[in-house]
Amino acid sequence: MIVNGGFETGTFAGWTVMVATGSNGDWNVYQGNQFPPLPPPPDGQYAATTFQSGPGAQVLYQDIAVPETGPFNCSLIVYYDNEASE
C-alpha cells in the first residue's frame, strides 16, 4: 500500500514533496549520520528530514488506499530538534 515507506531507495520515489514559495529549507533523504547532528535512521539505511534556515512550510505525503477490511496499524517515527536561538 505504501511505496518506498522507509525511503530505502535513497529517494522520494512514491512521495510528494511540497515546499511553500518563499520557504527557507527543503526535504532531504539521508543515510547514516551524513547530516550531523542527526542520529542514524531509526530503521533501515535511510530516513527523510527537512532542514530550515528560517521560516517555511514543507509537506511530505503519500496518498494511499486503505482496504475496507482490517485491522491496520499506522506508525510514524519523528525526531525533532530546534536549534533556533532566541
PDB file of N, CA, C and O in Angstrom, chain B, residues numbered from 101:
ATOM      1  N   MET B 101       0.810  -1.196   0.000  1.00  0.00           N
ATOM      2  CA  MET B 101       0.000   0.000   0.000  1.00  0.00           C
ATOM      3  C   MET B 101       0.858   1.266   0.000  1.00  0.00           C
ATOM      4  O   MET B 101       0.510   2.246  -0.659  1.00  0.00           O
ATOM      5  N   ILE B 102       1.968   1.255   0.727  1.00  0.00           N
ATOM      6  CA  ILE B 102       2.833   2.424   0.791  1.00  0.00           C
ATOM      7  C   ILE B 102       4.068   2.153  -0.058  1.00  0.00           C
ATOM      8  O   ILE B 102       4.728   1.126   0.108  1.00  0.00           O
ATOM      9  N   VAL B 103       4.376   3.060  -0.955  1.00  0.00           N
ATOM     10  CA  VAL B 103       5.528   2.924  -1.834  1.00  0.00           C
ATOM     11  C   VAL B 103       6.736   3.577  -1.173  1.00  0.00           C
ATOM     12  O   VAL B 103       6.676   4.745  -0.787  1.00  0.00           O
ATOM     13  N   ASN B 104       7.826   2.837  -1.040  1.00  0.00           N
ATOM     14  CA  ASN B 104       9.067   3.385  -0.503  1.00  0.00           C
ATOM     15  C   ASN B 104       8.853   4.004   0.880  1.00  0.00           C
ATOM     16  O   ASN B 104       9.351   5.093   1.165  1.00  0.00           O
ATOM     17  N   GLY B 105       8.115   3.304   1.728  1.00  0.00           N
ATOM     18  CA  GLY B 105       7.755   3.829   3.039  1.00  0.00           C
ATOM     19  C   GLY B 105       8.930   4.160   3.939  1.00  0.00           C
ATOM     20  O   GLY B 105       8.825   5.061   4.770  1.00  0.00           O
ATOM     21  N   GLY B 106      10.037   3.463   3.799  1.00  0.00           N
ATOM     22  CA  GLY B 106      11.206   3.731   4.632  1.00  0.00           C
ATOM     23  C   GLY B 106      12.296   4.486   3.895  1.00  0.00           C
ATOM     24  O   GLY B 106      13.412   4.607   4.401  1.00  0.00           O
ATOM     25  N   PHE B 107      11.993   5.000   2.702  1.00  0.00           N
ATOM     26  CA  PHE B 107      12.946   5.765   1.885  1.00  0.00           C
ATOM     27  C   PHE B 107      14.176   4.942   1.516  1.00  0.00           C
ATOM     28  O   PHE B 107      15.238   5.501   1.240  1.00  0.00           O
ATOM     29  N   GLU B 108      14.037   3.611   1.509  1.00  0.00           N
ATOM     30  CA  GLU B 108      15.180   2.739   1.264  1.00  0.00           C
ATOM     31  C   GLU B 108      15.673   2.773  -0.177  1.00  0.00           C
ATOM     32  O   GLU B 108      16.689   2.149  -0.485  1.00  0.00           O
ATOM     33  N   THR B 109      14.985   3.482  -1.068  1.00  0.00           N
ATOM     34  CA  THR B 109      15.519   3.681  -2.417  1.00  0.00           C
ATOM     35  C   THR B 109      16.566   4.792  -2.400  1.00  0.00           C
ATOM     36  O   THR B 109      17.291   4.990  -3.374  1.00  0.00           O
ATOM     37  N   GLY B 110      16.637   5.522  -1.270  1.00  0.00           N
ATOM     38  CA  GLY B 110      17.532   6.663  -1.184  1.00  0.00           C
ATOM     39  C   GLY B 110      16.963   7.892  -1.875  1.00  0.00           C
ATOM     40  O   GLY B 110      17.656   8.888  -2.079  1.00  0.00           O
ATOM     41  N   THR B 111      15.667   7.800  -2.235  1.00  0.00           N
ATOM     42  CA  THR B 111      14.990   8.898  -2.934  1.00  0.00           C
ATOM     43  C   THR B 111      13.598   9.096  -2.347  1.00  0.00           C
ATOM     44  O   THR B 111      13.198   8.390  -1.421  1.00  0.00           O
ATOM     45  N   PHE B 112      12.866  10.061  -2.893  1.00  0.00           N
ATOM     46  CA  PHE B 112      11.473  10.282  -2.505  1.00  0.00           C
ATOM     47  C   PHE B 112      10.515   9.606  -3.478  1.00  0.00           C
ATOM     48  O   PHE B 112       9.370  10.041  -3.604  1.00  0.00           O
ATOM     49  N   ALA B 113      10.950   8.553  -4.169  1.00  0.00           N
ATOM     50  CA  ALA B 113      10.082   7.818  -5.083  1.00  0.00           C
ATOM     51  C   ALA B 113       8.801   7.410  -4.346  1.00  0.00           C
ATOM     52  O   ALA B 113       8.865   6.831  -3.262  1.00  0.00           O
ATOM     53  N   GLY B 114       7.645   7.711  -4.934  1.00  0.00           N
ATOM     54  CA  GLY B 114       6.363   7.382  -4.326  1.00  0.00           C
ATOM     55  C   GLY B 114       5.806   8.471  -3.433  1.00  0.00           C
ATOM     56  O   GLY B 114       4.640   8.404  -3.043  1.00  0.00           O
ATOM     57  N   TRP B 115       6.595   9.459  -3.104  1.00  0.00           N
ATOM     58  CA  TRP B 115       6.196  10.538  -2.207  1.00  0.00           C
ATOM     59  C   TRP B 115       5.987  11.847  -2.974  1.00  0.00           C
ATOM     60  O   TRP B 115       6.571  12.048  -4.039  1.00  0.00           O
ATOM     61  N   THR B 116       5.165  12.720  -2.435  1.00  0.00           N
ATOM     62  CA  THR B 116       5.007  14.073  -2.957  1.00  0.00           C
ATOM     63  C   THR B 116       5.687  15.013  -1.982  1.00  0.00           C
ATOM     64  O   THR B 116       5.380  15.020  -0.790  1.00  0.00           O
ATOM     65  N   VAL B 117       6.613  15.807  -2.500  1.00  0.00           N
ATOM     66  CA  VAL B 117       7.358  16.773  -1.695  1.00  0.00           C
ATOM     67  C   VAL B 117       6.858  18.160  -2.058  1.00  0.00           C
ATOM     68  O   VAL B 117       6.891  18.554  -3.224  1.00  0.00           O
ATOM     69  N   MET B 118       6.396  18.898  -1.064  1.00  0.00           N
ATOM     70  CA  MET B 118       5.920  20.256  -1.298  1.00  0.00           C
ATOM     71  C   MET B 118       6.683  21.223  -0.400  1.00  0.00           C
ATOM     72  O   MET B 118       6.838  20.991   0.799  1.00  0.00           O
ATOM     73  N   VAL B 119       7.150  22.301  -0.998  1.00  0.00           N
ATOM     74  CA  VAL B 119       7.824  23.361  -0.265  1.00  0.00           C
ATOM     75  C   VAL B 119       7.138  24.661  -0.659  1.00  0.00           C
ATOM     76  O   VAL B 119       7.112  25.021  -1.835  1.00  0.00           O
ATOM     77  N   ALA B 120       6.584  25.364   0.322  1.00  0.00           N
ATOM     78  CA  ALA B 120       5.859  26.611   0.046  1.00  0.00           C
ATOM     79  C   ALA B 120       6.792  27.655  -0.550  1.00  0.00           C
ATOM     80  O   ALA B 120       7.960  27.749  -0.172  1.00  0.00           O
ATOM     81  N   THR B 121       6.270  28.428  -1.474  1.00  0.00           N
ATOM     82  CA  THR B 121       7.035  29.514  -2.083  1.00  0.00           C
ATOM     83  C   THR B 121       7.564  30.446  -1.007  1.00  0.00           C
ATOM     84  O   THR B 121       6.823  30.861  -0.115  1.00  0.00           O
ATOM     85  N   GLY B 122       8.842  30.773  -1.093  1.00  0.00           N
ATOM     86  CA  GLY B 122       9.467  31.665  -0.123  1.00  0.00           C
ATOM     87  C   GLY B 122       9.971  30.981   1.127  1.00  0.00           C
ATOM     88  O   GLY B 122      10.514  31.634   2.018  1.00  0.00           O
ATOM     89  N   SER B 123       9.795  29.655   1.205  1.00  0.00           N
ATOM     90  CA  SER B 123      10.260  28.920   2.386  1.00  0.00           C
ATOM     91  C   SER B 123      11.770  28.812   2.399  1.00  0.00           C
ATOM     92  O   SER B 123      12.415  28.763   1.352  1.00  0.00           O
ATOM     93  N   ASN B 124      12.315  28.778   3.588  1.00  0.00           N
ATOM     94  CA  ASN B 124      13.742  28.551   3.779  1.00  0.00           C
ATOM     95  C   ASN B 124      13.937  27.096   4.186  1.00  0.00           C
ATOM     96  O   ASN B 124      13.676  26.734   5.333  1.00  0.00           O
ATOM     97  N   GLY B 125      14.387  26.270   3.266  1.00  0.00           N
ATOM     98  CA  GLY B 125      14.622  24.866   3.575  1.00  0.00           C
ATOM     99  C   GLY B 125      14.051  23.959   2.518  1.00  0.00           C
ATOM    100  O   GLY B 125      13.406  24.407   1.569  1.00  0.00           O
ATOM    101  N   ASP B 126      14.297  22.666   2.694  1.00  0.00           N
ATOM    102  CA  ASP B 126      13.826  21.659   1.758  1.00  0.00           C
ATOM    103  C   ASP B 126      13.916  20.295   2.428  1.00  0.00           C
ATOM    104  O   ASP B 126      14.532  20.148   3.484  1.00  0.00           O
ATOM    105  N   TRP B 127      13.291  19.292   1.800  1.00  0.00           N
ATOM    106  CA  TRP B 127      13.358  17.920   2.272  1.00  0.00           C
ATOM    107  C   TRP B 127      14.613  17.247   1.730  1.00  0.00           C
ATOM    108  O   TRP B 127      15.086  17.588   0.646  1.00  0.00           O
ATOM    109  N   ASN B 128      15.155  16.287   2.486  1.00  0.00           N
ATOM    110  CA  ASN B 128      16.317  15.506   2.077  1.00  0.00           C
ATOM    111  C   ASN B 128      16.159  14.071   2.561  1.00  0.00           C
ATOM    112  O   ASN B 128      15.598  13.822   3.628  1.00  0.00           O
ATOM    113  N   VAL B 129      16.654  13.143   1.773  1.00  0.00           N
ATOM    114  CA  VAL B 129      16.798  11.757   2.227  1.00  0.00           C
ATOM    115  C   VAL B 129      18.253  11.625   2.655  1.00  0.00           C
ATOM    116  O   VAL B 129      19.162  11.994   1.911  1.00  0.00           O
ATOM    117  N   TYR B 130      18.470  11.098   3.856  1.00  0.00           N
ATOM    118  CA  TYR B 130      19.846  10.950   4.326  1.00  0.00           C
ATOM    119  C   TYR B 130      20.137   9.515   4.715  1.00  0.00           C
ATOM    120  O   TYR B 130      19.232   8.729   4.991  1.00  0.00           O
ATOM    121  N   GLN B 131      21.414   9.193   4.729  1.00  0.00           N
ATOM    122  CA  GLN B 131      21.888   7.864   5.090  1.00  0.00           C
ATOM    123  C   GLN B 131      22.912   8.002   6.203  1.00  0.00           C
ATOM    124  O   GLN B 131      23.766   8.888   6.166  1.00  0.00           O
ATOM    125  N   GLY B 132      22.825   7.133   7.183  1.00  0.00           N
ATOM    126  CA  GLY B 132      23.784   7.178   8.289  1.00  0.00           C
ATOM    127  C   GLY B 132      23.702   8.511   9.010  1.00  0.00           C
ATOM    128  O   GLY B 132      22.610   9.014   9.275  1.00  0.00           O
ATOM    129  N   ASN B 133      24.836   9.074   9.324  1.00  0.00           N
ATOM    130  CA  ASN B 133      24.839  10.359  10.018  1.00  0.00           C
ATOM    131  C   ASN B 133      25.515  11.423   9.159  1.00  0.00           C
ATOM    132  O   ASN B 133      26.252  12.263   9.675  1.00  0.00           O
ATOM    133  N   GLN B 134      25.264  11.390   7.845  1.00  0.00           N
ATOM    134  CA  GLN B 134      25.927  12.328   6.939  1.00  0.00           C
ATOM    135  C   GLN B 134      25.477  13.763   7.127  1.00  0.00           C
ATOM    136  O   GLN B 134      26.131  14.678   6.627  1.00  0.00           O
ATOM    137  N   PHE B 135      24.377  13.987   7.835  1.00  0.00           N
ATOM    138  CA  PHE B 135      23.909  15.342   8.121  1.00  0.00           C
ATOM    139  C   PHE B 135      23.931  15.558   9.635  1.00  0.00           C
ATOM    140  O   PHE B 135      22.869  15.730  10.234  1.00  0.00           O
ATOM    141  N   PRO B 136      25.100  15.554  10.271  1.00  0.00           N
ATOM    142  CA  PRO B 136      25.138  15.740  11.722  1.00  0.00           C
ATOM    143  C   PRO B 136      24.422  17.011  12.115  1.00  0.00           C
ATOM    144  O   PRO B 136      24.442  17.959  11.330  1.00  0.00           O
ATOM    145  N   PRO B 137      23.807  17.099  13.244  1.00  0.00           N
ATOM    146  CA  PRO B 137      23.874  16.139  14.346  1.00  0.00           C
ATOM    147  C   PRO B 137      22.725  15.140  14.372  1.00  0.00           C
ATOM    148  O   PRO B 137      22.347  14.698  15.457  1.00  0.00           O
ATOM    149  N   LEU B 138      22.158  14.767  13.247  1.00  0.00           N
ATOM    150  CA  LEU B 138      21.062  13.807  13.244  1.00  0.00           C
ATOM    151  C   LEU B 138      21.548  12.424  13.655  1.00  0.00           C
ATOM    152  O   LEU B 138      22.666  12.024  13.330  1.00  0.00           O
ATOM    153  N   PRO B 139      20.708  11.710  14.364  1.00  0.00           N
ATOM    154  CA  PRO B 139      21.055  10.325  14.700  1.00  0.00           C
ATOM    155  C   PRO B 139      20.927   9.457  13.449  1.00  0.00           C
ATOM    156  O   PRO B 139      20.334   9.889  12.460  1.00  0.00           O
ATOM    157  N   PRO B 140      21.465   8.261  13.479  1.00  0.00           N
ATOM    158  CA  PRO B 140      21.281   7.352  12.347  1.00  0.00           C
ATOM    159  C   PRO B 140      19.791   7.114  12.106  1.00  0.00           C
ATOM    160  O   PRO B 140      18.991   7.272  13.028  1.00  0.00           O
ATOM    161  N   PRO B 141      19.401   6.737  10.880  1.00  0.00           N
ATOM    162  CA  PRO B 141      17.997   6.444  10.615  1.00  0.00           C
ATOM    163  C   PRO B 141      17.445   5.455  11.640  1.00  0.00           C
ATOM    164  O   PRO B 141      18.148   4.523  12.032  1.00  0.00           O
ATOM    165  N   PRO B 142      16.202   5.641  12.079  1.00  0.00           N
ATOM    166  CA  PRO B 142      15.640   4.769  13.105  1.00  0.00           C
ATOM    167  C   PRO B 142      15.388   3.344  12.637  1.00  0.00           C
ATOM    168  O   PRO B 142      15.306   2.426  13.454  1.00  0.00           O
ATOM    169  N   ASP B 143      15.265   3.151  11.311  1.00  0.00           N
ATOM    170  CA  ASP B 143      15.003   1.821  10.771  1.00  0.00           C
ATOM    171  C   ASP B 143      15.570   1.781   9.358  1.00  0.00           C
ATOM    172  O   ASP B 143      15.286   2.676   8.563  1.00  0.00           O
ATOM    173  N   GLY B 144      16.349   0.787   9.031  1.00  0.00           N
ATOM    174  CA  GLY B 144      16.929   0.698   7.696  1.00  0.00           C
ATOM    175  C   GLY B 144      18.134   1.613   7.538  1.00  0.00           C
ATOM    176  O   GLY B 144      18.730   2.058   8.519  1.00  0.00           O
ATOM    177  N   GLN B 145      18.480   1.886   6.279  1.00  0.00           N
ATOM    178  CA  GLN B 145      19.670   2.688   5.985  1.00  0.00           C
ATOM    179  C   GLN B 145      19.362   4.152   5.698  1.00  0.00           C
ATOM    180  O   GLN B 145      20.269   4.984   5.736  1.00  0.00           O
ATOM    181  N   TYR B 146      18.099   4.489   5.411  1.00  0.00           N
ATOM    182  CA  TYR B 146      17.753   5.838   5.000  1.00  0.00           C
ATOM    183  C   TYR B 146      16.613   6.401   5.840  1.00  0.00           C
ATOM    184  O   TYR B 146      15.842   5.661   6.452  1.00  0.00           O
ATOM    185  N   ALA B 147      16.526   7.724   5.852  1.00  0.00           N
ATOM    186  CA  ALA B 147      15.419   8.418   6.514  1.00  0.00           C
ATOM    187  C   ALA B 147      15.223   9.759   5.806  1.00  0.00           C
ATOM    188  O   ALA B 147      16.074  10.183   5.023  1.00  0.00           O
ATOM    189  N   ALA B 148      14.106  10.418   6.082  1.00  0.00           N
ATOM    190  CA  ALA B 148      13.824  11.727   5.495  1.00  0.00           C
ATOM    191  C   ALA B 148      13.919  12.796   6.570  1.00  0.00           C
ATOM    192  O   ALA B 148      13.596  12.560   7.734  1.00  0.00           O
ATOM    193  N   THR B 149      14.365  13.968   6.163  1.00  0.00           N
ATOM    194  CA  THR B 149      14.457  15.090   7.085  1.00  0.00           C
ATOM    195  C   THR B 149      14.260  16.383   6.315  1.00  0.00           C
ATOM    196  O   THR B 149      14.377  16.416   5.090  1.00  0.00           O
ATOM    197  N   THR B 150      13.963  17.432   7.038  1.00  0.00           N
ATOM    198  CA  THR B 150      13.922  18.758   6.445  1.00  0.00           C
ATOM    199  C   THR B 150      14.818  19.673   7.252  1.00  0.00           C
ATOM    200  O   THR B 150      14.829  19.630   8.482  1.00  0.00           O
ATOM    201  N   PHE B 151      15.559  20.491   6.553  1.00  0.00           N
ATOM    202  CA  PHE B 151      16.419  21.483   7.176  1.00  0.00           C
ATOM    203  C   PHE B 151      15.876  22.850   6.821  1.00  0.00           C
ATOM    204  O   PHE B 151      15.597  23.122   5.654  1.00  0.00           O
ATOM    205  N   GLN B 152      15.725  23.701   7.793  1.00  0.00           N
ATOM    206  CA  GLN B 152      15.212  25.042   7.557  1.00  0.00           C
ATOM    207  C   GLN B 152      16.194  26.062   8.115  1.00  0.00           C
ATOM    208  O   GLN B 152      16.695  25.915   9.229  1.00  0.00           O
ATOM    209  N   SER B 153      16.461  27.092   7.329  1.00  0.00           N
ATOM    210  CA  SER B 153      17.345  28.155   7.790  1.00  0.00           C
ATOM    211  C   SER B 153      16.539  29.393   8.196  1.00  0.00           C
ATOM    212  O   SER B 153      17.112  30.443   8.488  1.00  0.00           O
ATOM    213  N   GLY B 154      15.231  29.265   8.211  1.00  0.00           N
ATOM    214  CA  GLY B 154      14.342  30.354   8.576  1.00  0.00           C
ATOM    215  C   GLY B 154      12.908  29.879   8.443  1.00  0.00           C
ATOM    216  O   GLY B 154      12.665  28.678   8.321  1.00  0.00           O
ATOM    217  N   PRO B 155      11.947  30.809   8.463  1.00  0.00           N
ATOM    218  CA  PRO B 155      10.537  30.427   8.362  1.00  0.00           C
ATOM    219  C   PRO B 155      10.246  29.666   7.073  1.00  0.00           C
ATOM    220  O   PRO B 155      10.845  29.929   6.030  1.00  0.00           O
ATOM    221  N   GLY B 156       9.332  28.735   7.163  1.00  0.00           N
ATOM    222  CA  GLY B 156       8.968  27.988   5.969  1.00  0.00           C
ATOM    223  C   GLY B 156       7.934  26.927   6.262  1.00  0.00           C
ATOM    224  O   GLY B 156       7.588  26.659   7.412  1.00  0.00           O
ATOM    225  N   ALA B 157       7.455  26.336   5.196  1.00  0.00           N
ATOM    226  CA  ALA B 157       6.484  25.252   5.299  1.00  0.00           C
ATOM    227  C   ALA B 157       6.856  24.171   4.292  1.00  0.00           C
ATOM    228  O   ALA B 157       6.942  24.431   3.091  1.00  0.00           O
ATOM    229  N   GLN B 158       7.075  22.962   4.787  1.00  0.00           N
ATOM    230  CA  GLN B 158       7.384  21.815   3.949  1.00  0.00           C
ATOM    231  C   GLN B 158       6.418  20.694   4.294  1.00  0.00           C
ATOM    232  O   GLN B 158       6.137  20.439   5.465  1.00  0.00           O
ATOM    233  N   VAL B 159       5.913  20.026   3.258  1.00  0.00           N
ATOM    234  CA  VAL B 159       4.983  18.917   3.460  1.00  0.00           C
ATOM    235  C   VAL B 159       5.487  17.729   2.655  1.00  0.00           C
ATOM    236  O   VAL B 159       5.883  17.873   1.499  1.00  0.00           O
ATOM    237  N   LEU B 160       5.470  16.559   3.272  1.00  0.00           N
ATOM    238  CA  LEU B 160       5.849  15.312   2.624  1.00  0.00           C
ATOM    239  C   LEU B 160       4.697  14.345   2.825  1.00  0.00           C
ATOM    240  O   LEU B 160       4.329  14.044   3.961  1.00  0.00           O
ATOM    241  N   TYR B 161       4.116  13.851   1.719  1.00  0.00           N
ATOM    242  CA  TYR B 161       2.963  12.963   1.884  1.00  0.00           C
ATOM    243  C   TYR B 161       2.882  11.942   0.762  1.00  0.00           C
ATOM    244  O   TYR B 161       3.557  12.043  -0.262  1.00  0.00           O
ATOM    245  N   GLN B 162       2.026  10.951   0.998  1.00  0.00           N
ATOM    246  CA  GLN B 162       1.739   9.917   0.014  1.00  0.00           C
ATOM    247  C   GLN B 162       0.276   9.521   0.151  1.00  0.00           C
ATOM    248  O   GLN B 162      -0.175   9.156   1.237  1.00  0.00           O
ATOM    249  N   ASP B 163      -0.459   9.593  -0.944  1.00  0.00           N
ATOM    250  CA  ASP B 163      -1.848   9.141  -0.938  1.00  0.00           C
ATOM    251  C   ASP B 163      -1.858   7.621  -0.958  1.00  0.00           C
ATOM    252  O   ASP B 163      -1.157   7.003  -1.760  1.00  0.00           O
ATOM    253  N   ILE B 164      -2.650   7.017  -0.081  1.00  0.00           N
ATOM    254  CA  ILE B 164      -2.767   5.559  -0.044  1.00  0.00           C
ATOM    255  C   ILE B 164      -4.232   5.175   0.005  1.00  0.00           C
ATOM    256  O   ILE B 164      -5.068   5.940   0.485  1.00  0.00           O
ATOM    257  N   ALA B 165      -4.535   4.005  -0.484  1.00  0.00           N
ATOM    258  CA  ALA B 165      -5.885   3.447  -0.404  1.00  0.00           C
ATOM    259  C   ALA B 165      -5.878   2.365   0.667  1.00  0.00           C
ATOM    260  O   ALA B 165      -5.110   1.406   0.582  1.00  0.00           O
ATOM    261  N   VAL B 166      -6.722   2.515   1.664  1.00  0.00           N
ATOM    262  CA  VAL B 166      -6.806   1.549   2.757  1.00  0.00           C
ATOM    263  C   VAL B 166      -8.017   0.655   2.495  1.00  0.00           C
ATOM    264  O   VAL B 166      -9.143   1.147   2.430  1.00  0.00           O
ATOM    265  N   PRO B 167      -7.800  -0.649   2.343  1.00  0.00           N
ATOM    266  CA  PRO B 167      -8.922  -1.563   2.116  1.00  0.00           C
ATOM    267  C   PRO B 167      -9.924  -1.508   3.265  1.00  0.00           C
ATOM    268  O   PRO B 167      -9.580  -1.125   4.383  1.00  0.00           O
ATOM    269  N   GLU B 168     -11.149  -1.890   2.982  1.00  0.00           N
ATOM    270  CA  GLU B 168     -12.205  -1.850   3.997  1.00  0.00           C
ATOM    271  C   GLU B 168     -12.005  -2.889   5.091  1.00  0.00           C
ATOM    272  O   GLU B 168     -12.510  -2.719   6.201  1.00  0.00           O
ATOM    273  N   THR B 169     -11.275  -3.962   4.795  1.00  0.00           N
ATOM    274  CA  THR B 169     -11.049  -4.988   5.810  1.00  0.00           C
ATOM    275  C   THR B 169      -9.788  -4.653   6.589  1.00  0.00           C
ATOM    276  O   THR B 169      -8.875  -4.025   6.052  1.00  0.00           O
ATOM    277  N   GLY B 170      -9.730  -5.051   7.803  1.00  0.00           N
ATOM    278  CA  GLY B 170      -8.582  -4.717   8.646  1.00  0.00           C
ATOM    279  C   GLY B 170      -8.340  -5.828   9.621  1.00  0.00           C
ATOM    280  O   GLY B 170      -8.746  -6.958   9.352  1.00  0.00           O
ATOM    281  N   PRO B 171      -7.717  -5.581  10.711  1.00  0.00           N
ATOM    282  CA  PRO B 171      -7.292  -4.269  11.203  1.00  0.00           C
ATOM    283  C   PRO B 171      -5.968  -3.840  10.570  1.00  0.00           C
ATOM    284  O   PRO B 171      -5.232  -4.663  10.026  1.00  0.00           O
ATOM    285  N   PHE B 172      -5.676  -2.537  10.650  1.00  0.00           N
ATOM    286  CA  PHE B 172      -4.441  -1.965  10.146  1.00  0.00           C
ATOM    287  C   PHE B 172      -3.814  -1.090  11.213  1.00  0.00           C
ATOM    288  O   PHE B 172      -4.515  -0.471  12.014  1.00  0.00           O
ATOM    289  N   ASN B 173      -2.515  -1.042  11.220  1.00  0.00           N
ATOM    290  CA  ASN B 173      -1.776  -0.177  12.147  1.00  0.00           C
ATOM    291  C   ASN B 173      -0.993   0.844  11.340  1.00  0.00           C
ATOM    292  O   ASN B 173      -0.469   0.542  10.268  1.00  0.00           O
ATOM    293  N   CYS B 174      -0.924   2.030  11.862  1.00  0.00           N
ATOM    294  CA  CYS B 174      -0.144   3.092  11.243  1.00  0.00           C
ATOM    295  C   CYS B 174       0.853   3.586  12.278  1.00  0.00           C
ATOM    296  O   CYS B 174       0.475   3.889  13.411  1.00  0.00           O
ATOM    297  N   SER B 175       2.126   3.671  11.898  1.00  0.00           N
ATOM    298  CA  SER B 175       3.120   4.159  12.846  1.00  0.00           C
ATOM    299  C   SER B 175       4.030   5.175  12.158  1.00  0.00           C
ATOM    300  O   SER B 175       4.191   5.173  10.937  1.00  0.00           O
ATOM    301  N   LEU B 176       4.606   6.026  12.968  1.00  0.00           N
ATOM    302  CA  LEU B 176       5.462   7.091  12.481  1.00  0.00           C
ATOM    303  C   LEU B 176       6.537   7.350  13.517  1.00  0.00           C
ATOM    304  O   LEU B 176       6.254   7.405  14.714  1.00  0.00           O
ATOM    305  N   ILE B 177       7.759   7.509  13.064  1.00  0.00           N
ATOM    306  CA  ILE B 177       8.852   7.851  13.966  1.00  0.00           C
ATOM    307  C   ILE B 177       9.244   9.286  13.664  1.00  0.00           C
ATOM    308  O   ILE B 177       9.568   9.616  12.523  1.00  0.00           O
ATOM    309  N   VAL B 178       9.216  10.134  14.669  1.00  0.00           N
ATOM    310  CA  VAL B 178       9.514  11.550  14.484  1.00  0.00           C
ATOM    311  C   VAL B 178      10.666  11.945  15.393  1.00  0.00           C
ATOM    312  O   VAL B 178      10.693  11.589  16.571  1.00  0.00           O
ATOM    313  N   TYR B 179      11.616  12.684  14.834  1.00  0.00           N
ATOM    314  CA  TYR B 179      12.718  13.247  15.592  1.00  0.00           C
ATOM    315  C   TYR B 179      12.679  14.746  15.327  1.00  0.00           C
ATOM    316  O   TYR B 179      12.660  15.169  14.172  1.00  0.00           O
ATOM    317  N   TYR B 180      12.666  15.539  16.366  1.00  0.00           N
ATOM    318  CA  TYR B 180      12.554  16.985  16.219  1.00  0.00           C
ATOM    319  C   TYR B 180      13.663  17.660  17.011  1.00  0.00           C
ATOM    320  O   TYR B 180      13.873  17.347  18.183  1.00  0.00           O
ATOM    321  N   ASP B 181      14.365  18.574  16.380  1.00  0.00           N
ATOM    322  CA  ASP B 181      15.419  19.313  17.059  1.00  0.00           C
ATOM    323  C   ASP B 181      15.368  20.752  16.578  1.00  0.00           C
ATOM    324  O   ASP B 181      15.575  21.009  15.392  1.00  0.00           O
ATOM    325  N   ASN B 182      15.103  21.679  17.455  1.00  0.00           N
ATOM    326  CA  ASN B 182      15.036  23.093  17.116  1.00  0.00           C
ATOM    327  C   ASN B 182      16.306  23.767  17.619  1.00  0.00           C
ATOM    328  O   ASN B 182      16.504  23.922  18.824  1.00  0.00           O
ATOM    329  N   GLU B 183      17.156  24.162  16.692  1.00  0.00           N
ATOM    330  CA  GLU B 183      18.414  24.792  17.074  1.00  0.00           C
ATOM    331  C   GLU B 183      18.346  26.317  16.970  1.00  0.00           C
ATOM    332  O   GLU B 183      19.371  26.995  17.027  1.00  0.00           O
ATOM    333  N   ALA B 184      17.148  26.843  16.818  1.00  0.00           N
ATOM    334  CA  ALA B 184      16.992  28.291  16.686  1.00  0.00           C
ATOM    335  C   ALA B 184      17.391  28.977  17.983  1.00  0.00           C
ATOM    336  O   ALA B 184      17.062  28.503  19.071  1.00  0.00           O
ATOM    337  N   SER B 185      18.094  30.084  17.865  1.00  0.00           N
ATOM    338  CA  SER B 185      18.437  30.848  19.060  1.00  0.00           C
ATOM    339  C   SER B 185      17.378  31.913  19.283  1.00  0.00           C
ATOM    340  O   SER B 185      16.812  32.452  18.333  1.00  0.00           O
ATOM    341  N   GLU B 186      17.124  32.202  20.517  1.00  0.00           N
ATOM    342  CA  GLU B 186      16.082  33.175  20.841  1.00  0.00           C
ATOM    343  C   GLU B 186      16.669  34.534  21.085  1.00  0.00           C
ATOM    344  O   GLU B 186      15.936  35.480  21.372  1.00  0.00           O
TER     345      GLU B 186
END
